[in-house]
Amino acid sequence: MPISSARFTLGTGVVTQIVAPDNQPQHVTIHEADHSESTAALIGGSALSASNGLHIHAADTLSFEIGPEDAMYATSTQGAPVLHVLTITKQD
């Protein structure tokens, strides 16, 4: 089970891929690490925008299971939030 971790500083209005697709399912944990109320991070799919993203509050940690060939993206609507991302690739 490969495990990877990464840190992303998001730019306002810039959509960044935070989890790359894999041919296996993945367990993804995302932590909003700057703990600032003056930033706003959003996550979602490749069509992510300020109007359709899932907002991550300061210091929140969220976990997801994503399918093979799926990817996750993030953006900011305010400031430059920092996300820590832990990905565990599941193997058959």
Sequence and secondary structure as in RCSB ss.txt:
>XXXX:A:sequence
MPISSARFTLGTGVVTQIVAPDNQPQHVTIHEADHSESTAALIGGSALSASNGLHIHAADTLSFEIGPEDAMYAT
STQGAPVLHVLTITKQD
>XXXX:A:secstr
  EEEEEEE  BT  EEEE   SS EEEEEEE S  TT EEEEESTT  TTTSEEE TT EEEEEE TT  EEEE
EEES  EEEEEEEE   
